[in-house]
Amino acid sequence: MRRLFVASIGILAPLLLLLLLLEGAARRWAPEHVIPPPKRRVAWMPYQRAPSIPGLPVEYIPYRSVLHIYPEPKRAYLGPGNRVEIRFNSQGFRDVEHAPSPPAGGHRIVVLGDSFTLGEGVHFPDIYPRRLEALLKKACNCPVDVVNLSFMGAATYHEAILLEHKGLPLSPDIVIVGFVLNDALHPAREMTDVVDNFMLFNPDLFEKGRKSNWLTRHSRLARWLFDRYRLARLRRETEAAYRSLYREEELGFRLMKQALVRMKEMTQARGAHLLVAIFPLMYDLDDSYPFRSIHRLILDLCAAEGIDAVDLFPDFRGIDARELWAHPSDHHPNERAHAIIAEALAREIERRGLLAR
């Protein structure tokens, strides 16, 4: 018995010492949080109101603004306060003012999209619609007016409504739909939170699990291991959630297809050209990118309906996705990603000869 006790001590003591050393290392070097807290939205006055157009979830109040304030770590790009201001024009969009008629001898382009196109985490001059306007003006040496009609949380069926009520009255000759993979998500669907939790990395998912366990409450090493496990699980859940959006029985998918067809019909009737730009998620931008099949599905769907589409994944392929995040806590595309999008769209528009019409 004594021999067994001594043998057990001989085994357990090194293990205990190793755990203590690992705990000390975790307390010294492991971050308290695998991800930082989320950004805060601060508005001195309400900036949203009930929509005046049926079918839209919300509209922004003209001339109001909202600050997106990010936690540590600081990004030099964000400037003092680690923040970005989103200010709305007289029409309630994050854009400059536009004349009712297109520029004489030039082109007007209407851009529809969600928070990617609105530019969460990006200062206004750097969002891709503004960059695209500058690139196209230089390319054609003529007036180009790019109108940004995006809003946070927009889905494709919202964008079809906006095109009808706000976009087409501006007489565009080109309409660009900035397509993000969650655009097929119906707001009532349970998976909404899963998709959003990954895009914005909801820290509550980690904190709840930590607080429910004695070990993770008291051990930095245990918390670090738990967070890594939870992060890997969240990635798997998110990949499955995105794939599940594109099943034929999904209402959001059917609404998305109907909206694209409707936009094709509306633009064609007005003599405008519709271009769908498929954005990759800022996530594993290499051969392991898990959503290539969805990109292919959207391309095939558009081709079947006679809609021009361009996949922007090749323009991002090989770049470390972390270099393209607005912030470690926010995986919206940053200013570099917006520049890549603008350059890719300018090339596509020139390749198709849309400025020569």
Contacts in CASP RR format, 6 or more apart in sequence:
PFRMAT RR
TARGET T0000
AUTHOR 0000-0000-0000
METHOD contacts of the structure
MODEL  1
MRRLFVASIGILAPLLLLLLLLEGAARRWAPEHVIPPPKRRVAWMPYQRA
PSIPGLPVEYIPYRSVLHIYPEPKRAYLGPGNRVEIRFNSQGFRDVEHAP
SPPAGGHRIVVLGDSFTLGEGVHFPDIYPRRLEALLKKACNCPVDVVNLS
FMGAATYHEAILLEHKGLPLSPDIVIVGFVLNDALHPAREMTDVVDNFML
FNPDLFEKGRKSNWLTRHSRLARWLFDRYRLARLRRETEAAYRSLYREEE
LGFRLMKQALVRMKEMTQARGAHLLVAIFPLMYDLDDSYPFRSIHRLILD
LCAAEGIDAVDLFPDFRGIDARELWAHPSDHHPNERAHAIIAEALAREIE
RRGLLAR
19 221 0 8 1.000
22 221 0 8 1.000
23 219 0 8 1.000
23 220 0 8 1.000
23 221 0 8 1.000
24 220 0 8 1.000
24 221 0 8 1.000
25 221 0 8 1.000
26 219 0 8 1.000
26 220 0 8 1.000
26 221 0 8 1.000
26 224 0 8 1.000
27 220 0 8 1.000
30 220 0 8 1.000
30 221 0 8 1.000
30 224 0 8 1.000
31 224 0 8 1.000
32 220 0 8 1.000
32 223 0 8 1.000
33 203 0 8 1.000
33 206 0 8 1.000
33 227 0 8 1.000
34 206 0 8 1.000
34 224 0 8 1.000
34 227 0 8 1.000
34 228 0 8 1.000
34 231 0 8 1.000
35 201 0 8 1.000
35 203 0 8 1.000
35 206 0 8 1.000
35 227 0 8 1.000
35 231 0 8 1.000
35 328 0 8 1.000
35 329 0 8 1.000
36 71 0 8 1.000
36 72 0 8 1.000
36 73 0 8 1.000
36 203 0 8 1.000
36 327 0 8 1.000
36 328 0 8 1.000
36 329 0 8 1.000
37 71 0 8 1.000
37 203 0 8 1.000
37 329 0 8 1.000
38 71 0 8 1.000
38 200 0 8 1.000
38 201 0 8 1.000
38 202 0 8 1.000
38 203 0 8 1.000
38 329 0 8 1.000
38 330 0 8 1.000
39 68 0 8 1.000
39 69 0 8 1.000
39 70 0 8 1.000
39 71 0 8 1.000
39 200 0 8 1.000
39 327 0 8 1.000
39 329 0 8 1.000
39 330 0 8 1.000
40 68 0 8 1.000
40 69 0 8 1.000
41 66 0 8 1.000
41 67 0 8 1.000
41 68 0 8 1.000
41 69 0 8 1.000
42 66 0 8 1.000
42 67 0 8 1.000
42 69 0 8 1.000
43 64 0 8 1.000
43 65 0 8 1.000
43 66 0 8 1.000
43 67 0 8 1.000
45 61 0 8 1.000
45 64 0 8 1.000
46 61 0 8 1.000
46 64 0 8 1.000
47 60 0 8 1.000
47 61 0 8 1.000
47 64 0 8 1.000
47 65 0 8 1.000
47 66 0 8 1.000
47 88 0 8 1.000
48 58 0 8 1.000
48 59 0 8 1.000
48 60 0 8 1.000
48 61 0 8 1.000
49 58 0 8 1.000
49 59 0 8 1.000
49 60 0 8 1.000
49 61 0 8 1.000
50 58 0 8 1.000
50 59 0 8 1.000
51 57 0 8 1.000
51 58 0 8 1.000
51 59 0 8 1.000
52 59 0 8 1.000
53 59 0 8 1.000
53 161 0 8 1.000
53 162 0 8 1.000
53 165 0 8 1.000
53 166 0 8 1.000
54 161 0 8 1.000
55 158 0 8 1.000
55 161 0 8 1.000
56 158 0 8 1.000
56 161 0 8 1.000
56 162 0 8 1.000
57 153 0 8 1.000
57 158 0 8 1.000
57 187 0 8 1.000
58 151 0 8 1.000
59 92 0 8 1.000
59 151 0 8 1.000
60 88 0 8 1.000
60 92 0 8 1.000
60 93 0 8 1.000
60 94 0 8 1.000
60 151 0 8 1.000
61 88 0 8 1.000
61 92 0 8 1.000
62 88 0 8 1.000
62 89 0 8 1.000
62 90 0 8 1.000
62 91 0 8 1.000
62 92 0 8 1.000
63 87 0 8 1.000
63 88 0 8 1.000
63 89 0 8 1.000
63 90 0 8 1.000
64 87 0 8 1.000
64 88 0 8 1.000
65 85 0 8 1.000
65 86 0 8 1.000
65 87 0 8 1.000
65 88 0 8 1.000
66 85 0 8 1.000
66 86 0 8 1.000
67 83 0 8 1.000
67 84 0 8 1.000
67 85 0 8 1.000
67 86 0 8 1.000
68 83 0 8 1.000
68 84 0 8 1.000
68 85 0 8 1.000
68 86 0 8 1.000
68 120 0 8 1.000
68 121 0 8 1.000
69 81 0 8 1.000
69 82 0 8 1.000
69 83 0 8 1.000
70 78 0 8 1.000
70 82 0 8 1.000
70 83 0 8 1.000
70 84 0 8 1.000
70 121 0 8 1.000
70 326 0 8 1.000
70 327 0 8 1.000
70 329 0 8 1.000
70 330 0 8 1.000
71 82 0 8 1.000
71 329 0 8 1.000
72 82 0 8 1.000
73 328 0 8 1.000
74 81 0 8 1.000
74 82 0 8 1.000
75 82 0 8 1.000
75 327 0 8 1.000
77 123 0 8 1.000
77 334 0 8 1.000
77 335 0 8 1.000
78 84 0 8 1.000
78 121 0 8 1.000
78 327 0 8 1.000
84 120 0 8 1.000
84 121 0 8 1.000
84 122 0 8 1.000
84 123 0 8 1.000
85 123 0 8 1.000
85 124 0 8 1.000
86 94 0 8 1.000
86 118 0 8 1.000
86 119 0 8 1.000
86 120 0 8 1.000
86 124 0 8 1.000
87 94 0 8 1.000
87 124 0 8 1.000
88 94 0 8 1.000
89 95 0 8 1.000
89 96 0 8 1.000
89 97 0 8 1.000
90 97 0 8 1.000
91 166 0 8 1.000
93 148 0 8 1.000
93 149 0 8 1.000
93 150 0 8 1.000
93 151 0 8 1.000
94 118 0 8 1.000
94 119 0 8 1.000
94 124 0 8 1.000
94 127 0 8 1.000
94 148 0 8 1.000
94 150 0 8 1.000
95 129 0 8 1.000
95 147 0 8 1.000
95 148 0 8 1.000
95 149 0 8 1.000
98 145 0 8 1.000
98 147 0 8 1.000
98 170 0 8 1.000
99 145 0 8 1.000
100 170 0 8 1.000
101 171 0 8 1.000
102 108 0 8 1.000
102 145 0 8 1.000
102 170 0 8 1.000
102 171 0 8 1.000
102 172 0 8 1.000
102 173 0 8 1.000
103 143 0 8 1.000
103 144 0 8 1.000
103 145 0 8 1.000
104 143 0 8 1.000
105 142 0 8 1.000
105 143 0 8 1.000
106 140 0 8 1.000
106 142 0 8 1.000
106 143 0 8 1.000
106 144 0 8 1.000
106 145 0 8 1.000
107 136 0 8 1.000
107 140 0 8 1.000
107 142 0 8 1.000
107 143 0 8 1.000
107 144 0 8 1.000
107 145 0 8 1.000
107 173 0 8 1.000
107 174 0 8 1.000
107 355 0 8 1.000
108 144 0 8 1.000
108 145 0 8 1.000
108 146 0 8 1.000
108 147 0 8 1.000
108 170 0 8 1.000
108 171 0 8 1.000
108 172 0 8 1.000
108 173 0 8 1.000
108 174 0 8 1.000
109 132 0 8 1.000
109 133 0 8 1.000
109 136 0 8 1.000
109 144 0 8 1.000
109 145 0 8 1.000
109 146 0 8 1.000
109 147 0 8 1.000
109 172 0 8 1.000
109 173 0 8 1.000
109 174 0 8 1.000
109 175 0 8 1.000
109 176 0 8 1.000
110 147 0 8 1.000
110 149 0 8 1.000
110 163 0 8 1.000
110 167 0 8 1.000
110 170 0 8 1.000
110 172 0 8 1.000
110 174 0 8 1.000
110 175 0 8 1.000
110 176 0 8 1.000
111 117 0 8 1.000
111 129 0 8 1.000
111 132 0 8 1.000
111 146 0 8 1.000
111 147 0 8 1.000
111 148 0 8 1.000
111 149 0 8 1.000
111 150 0 8 1.000
111 175 0 8 1.000
111 176 0 8 1.000
111 178 0 8 1.000
112 149 0 8 1.000
112 150 0 8 1.000
112 154 0 8 1.000
112 159 0 8 1.000
112 162 0 8 1.000
112 163 0 8 1.000
112 175 0 8 1.000
112 176 0 8 1.000
112 177 0 8 1.000
112 178 0 8 1.000
113 149 0 8 1.000
113 150 0 8 1.000
113 151 0 8 1.000
113 154 0 8 1.000
113 159 0 8 1.000
113 177 0 8 1.000
113 178 0 8 1.000
113 179 0 8 1.000
113 180 0 8 1.000
113 183 0 8 1.000
114 150 0 8 1.000
114 151 0 8 1.000
114 152 0 8 1.000
114 153 0 8 1.000
114 154 0 8 1.000
114 155 0 8 1.000
114 178 0 8 1.000
114 180 0 8 1.000
114 182 0 8 1.000
114 183 0 8 1.000
115 150 0 8 1.000
115 152 0 8 1.000
115 153 0 8 1.000
115 154 0 8 1.000
115 332 0 8 1.000
116 150 0 8 1.000
116 178 0 8 1.000
116 180 0 8 1.000
116 279 0 8 1.000
116 332 0 8 1.000
116 333 0 8 1.000
117 127 0 8 1.000
117 128 0 8 1.000
117 129 0 8 1.000
117 148 0 8 1.000
117 150 0 8 1.000
117 178 0 8 1.000
118 127 0 8 1.000
118 148 0 8 1.000
118 150 0 8 1.000
118 151 0 8 1.000
118 152 0 8 1.000
119 127 0 8 1.000
119 150 0 8 1.000
119 332 0 8 1.000
119 333 0 8 1.000
119 338 0 8 1.000
120 152 0 8 1.000
120 326 0 8 1.000
120 330 0 8 1.000
120 332 0 8 1.000
121 326 0 8 1.000
121 327 0 8 1.000
121 330 0 8 1.000
121 332 0 8 1.000
121 334 0 8 1.000
122 326 0 8 1.000
122 332 0 8 1.000
122 333 0 8 1.000
122 334 0 8 1.000
122 335 0 8 1.000
122 338 0 8 1.000
123 335 0 8 1.000
124 130 0 8 1.000
126 335 0 8 1.000
126 338 0 8 1.000
126 339 0 8 1.000
127 148 0 8 1.000
127 338 0 8 1.000
128 338 0 8 1.000
128 339 0 8 1.000
128 341 0 8 1.000
128 342 0 8 1.000
128 345 0 8 1.000
129 146 0 8 1.000
129 147 0 8 1.000
129 148 0 8 1.000
129 150 0 8 1.000
129 342 0 8 1.000
130 146 0 8 1.000
130 148 0 8 1.000
131 338 0 8 1.000
131 339 0 8 1.000
131 342 0 8 1.000
131 343 0 8 1.000
132 146 0 8 1.000
132 341 0 8 1.000
132 342 0 8 1.000
132 345 0 8 1.000
132 346 0 8 1.000
133 144 0 8 1.000
133 145 0 8 1.000
133 146 0 8 1.000
135 342 0 8 1.000
135 343 0 8 1.000
135 346 0 8 1.000
136 144 0 8 1.000
136 146 0 8 1.000
136 346 0 8 1.000
136 349 0 8 1.000
136 355 0 8 1.000
137 143 0 8 1.000
137 144 0 8 1.000
139 346 0 8 1.000
139 350 0 8 1.000
139 355 0 8 1.000
140 355 0 8 1.000
142 355 0 8 1.000
144 355 0 8 1.000
147 167 0 8 1.000
147 170 0 8 1.000
147 172 0 8 1.000
149 159 0 8 1.000
149 162 0 8 1.000
149 163 0 8 1.000
149 166 0 8 1.000
149 167 0 8 1.000
151 158 0 8 1.000
154 162 0 8 1.000
154 183 0 8 1.000
155 182 0 8 1.000
155 183 0 8 1.000
155 184 0 8 1.000
155 185 0 8 1.000
155 186 0 8 1.000
155 187 0 8 1.000
155 252 0 8 1.000
155 255 0 8 1.000
155 256 0 8 1.000
155 259 0 8 1.000
156 177 0 8 1.000
156 179 0 8 1.000
156 183 0 8 1.000
156 184 0 8 1.000
156 255 0 8 1.000
156 256 0 8 1.000
156 259 0 8 1.000
156 260 0 8 1.000
157 252 0 8 1.000
157 255 0 8 1.000
157 256 0 8 1.000
157 258 0 8 1.000
157 259 0 8 1.000
159 177 0 8 1.000
159 183 0 8 1.000
159 259 0 8 1.000
159 263 0 8 1.000
160 259 0 8 1.000
160 260 0 8 1.000
160 262 0 8 1.000
160 263 0 8 1.000
160 266 0 8 1.000
163 175 0 8 1.000
163 263 0 8 1.000
163 266 0 8 1.000
163 267 0 8 1.000
164 266 0 8 1.000
167 175 0 8 1.000
168 266 0 8 1.000
168 267 0 8 1.000
168 270 0 8 1.000
168 272 0 8 1.000
171 270 0 8 1.000
172 272 0 8 1.000
173 271 0 8 1.000
173 272 0 8 1.000
173 273 0 8 1.000
173 354 0 8 1.000
173 357 0 8 1.000
174 272 0 8 1.000
174 273 0 8 1.000
174 275 0 8 1.000
174 349 0 8 1.000
174 354 0 8 1.000
175 263 0 8 1.000
175 267 0 8 1.000
175 272 0 8 1.000
175 273 0 8 1.000
175 274 0 8 1.000
175 275 0 8 1.000
176 275 0 8 1.000
176 276 0 8 1.000
176 277 0 8 1.000
176 345 0 8 1.000
177 260 0 8 1.000
177 263 0 8 1.000
177 274 0 8 1.000
177 275 0 8 1.000
177 276 0 8 1.000
177 277 0 8 1.000
178 276 0 8 1.000
178 277 0 8 1.000
178 278 0 8 1.000
178 279 0 8 1.000
179 276 0 8 1.000
179 277 0 8 1.000
179 278 0 8 1.000
179 279 0 8 1.000
179 298 0 8 1.000
179 309 0 8 1.000
180 279 0 8 1.000
180 281 0 8 1.000
181 242 0 8 1.000
181 245 0 8 1.000
181 279 0 8 1.000
181 281 0 8 1.000
181 291 0 8 1.000
181 294 0 8 1.000
182 195 0 8 1.000
182 199 0 8 1.000
182 242 0 8 1.000
182 245 0 8 1.000
183 256 0 8 1.000
184 245 0 8 1.000
184 246 0 8 1.000
184 250 0 8 1.000
184 252 0 8 1.000
184 253 0 8 1.000
184 255 0 8 1.000
184 256 0 8 1.000
185 191 0 8 1.000
185 192 0 8 1.000
185 195 0 8 1.000
185 245 0 8 1.000
185 252 0 8 1.000
186 250 0 8 1.000
186 251 0 8 1.000
186 252 0 8 1.000
186 255 0 8 1.000
189 245 0 8 1.000
189 250 0 8 1.000
189 251 0 8 1.000
189 252 0 8 1.000
191 241 0 8 1.000
191 244 0 8 1.000
191 245 0 8 1.000
193 202 0 8 1.000
194 237 0 8 1.000
194 238 0 8 1.000
194 241 0 8 1.000
195 238 0 8 1.000
195 241 0 8 1.000
195 242 0 8 1.000
196 202 0 8 1.000
197 205 0 8 1.000
197 234 0 8 1.000
197 238 0 8 1.000
198 234 0 8 1.000
198 235 0 8 1.000
198 237 0 8 1.000
198 238 0 8 1.000
198 331 0 8 1.000
199 330 0 8 1.000
199 331 0 8 1.000
199 332 0 8 1.000
200 329 0 8 1.000
200 330 0 8 1.000
200 331 0 8 1.000
201 329 0 8 1.000
201 330 0 8 1.000
201 331 0 8 1.000
203 329 0 8 1.000
205 230 0 8 1.000
205 234 0 8 1.000
206 226 0 8 1.000
206 227 0 8 1.000
206 230 0 8 1.000
209 216 0 8 1.000
209 226 0 8 1.000
209 230 0 8 1.000
210 216 0 8 1.000
210 217 0 8 1.000
210 223 0 8 1.000
210 226 0 8 1.000
210 227 0 8 1.000
211 217 0 8 1.000
213 222 0 8 1.000
213 226 0 8 1.000
215 222 0 8 1.000
216 222 0 8 1.000
216 223 0 8 1.000
216 226 0 8 1.000
239 290 0 8 1.000
239 291 0 8 1.000
242 281 0 8 1.000
242 291 0 8 1.000
242 294 0 8 1.000
243 291 0 8 1.000
243 293 0 8 1.000
243 294 0 8 1.000
244 250 0 8 1.000
245 252 0 8 1.000
245 253 0 8 1.000
246 253 0 8 1.000
246 294 0 8 1.000
246 297 0 8 1.000
247 253 0 8 1.000
248 254 0 8 1.000
257 301 0 8 1.000
260 276 0 8 1.000
260 301 0 8 1.000
260 302 0 8 1.000
260 305 0 8 1.000
260 307 0 8 1.000
261 305 0 8 1.000
263 274 0 8 1.000
263 307 0 8 1.000
264 274 0 8 1.000
264 305 0 8 1.000
264 306 0 8 1.000
264 307 0 8 1.000
267 273 0 8 1.000
267 274 0 8 1.000
268 274 0 8 1.000
273 308 0 8 1.000
273 352 0 8 1.000
273 354 0 8 1.000
273 357 0 8 1.000
274 307 0 8 1.000
274 308 0 8 1.000
275 308 0 8 1.000
275 309 0 8 1.000
275 310 0 8 1.000
275 345 0 8 1.000
275 348 0 8 1.000
275 349 0 8 1.000
275 352 0 8 1.000
275 354 0 8 1.000
276 298 0 8 1.000
276 302 0 8 1.000
276 307 0 8 1.000
276 308 0 8 1.000
276 309 0 8 1.000
276 310 0 8 1.000
277 309 0 8 1.000
277 310 0 8 1.000
277 312 0 8 1.000
277 341 0 8 1.000
277 344 0 8 1.000
277 345 0 8 1.000
277 348 0 8 1.000
278 295 0 8 1.000
278 298 0 8 1.000
278 299 0 8 1.000
278 309 0 8 1.000
278 310 0 8 1.000
278 311 0 8 1.000
278 312 0 8 1.000
278 313 0 8 1.000
279 312 0 8 1.000
279 333 0 8 1.000
279 341 0 8 1.000
280 289 0 8 1.000
280 291 0 8 1.000
280 295 0 8 1.000
280 312 0 8 1.000
280 313 0 8 1.000
280 316 0 8 1.000
281 291 0 8 1.000
281 331 0 8 1.000
282 316 0 8 1.000
282 321 0 8 1.000
282 324 0 8 1.000
282 325 0 8 1.000
282 331 0 8 1.000
282 332 0 8 1.000
282 333 0 8 1.000
282 337 0 8 1.000
283 289 0 8 1.000
283 290 0 8 1.000
283 291 0 8 1.000
283 321 0 8 1.000
283 331 0 8 1.000
284 290 0 8 1.000
284 321 0 8 1.000
285 313 0 8 1.000
285 316 0 8 1.000
285 317 0 8 1.000
285 318 0 8 1.000
285 319 0 8 1.000
285 320 0 8 1.000
285 321 0 8 1.000
285 324 0 8 1.000
286 317 0 8 1.000
286 318 0 8 1.000
289 313 0 8 1.000
289 317 0 8 1.000
292 313 0 8 1.000
295 311 0 8 1.000
295 313 0 8 1.000
298 309 0 8 1.000
299 309 0 8 1.000
299 311 0 8 1.000
302 308 0 8 1.000
302 309 0 8 1.000
303 309 0 8 1.000
308 352 0 8 1.000
310 344 0 8 1.000
310 345 0 8 1.000
310 348 0 8 1.000
312 340 0 8 1.000
312 341 0 8 1.000
312 344 0 8 1.000
315 340 0 8 1.000
315 341 0 8 1.000
315 343 0 8 1.000
315 344 0 8 1.000
316 324 0 8 1.000
316 337 0 8 1.000
316 340 0 8 1.000
321 331 0 8 1.000
322 328 0 8 1.000
323 336 0 8 1.000
324 333 0 8 1.000
324 334 0 8 1.000
324 336 0 8 1.000
324 337 0 8 1.000
325 331 0 8 1.000
325 332 0 8 1.000
325 333 0 8 1.000
325 334 0 8 1.000
326 332 0 8 1.000
326 333 0 8 1.000
326 334 0 8 1.000
327 334 0 8 1.000
333 341 0 8 1.000
349 355 0 8 1.000
END
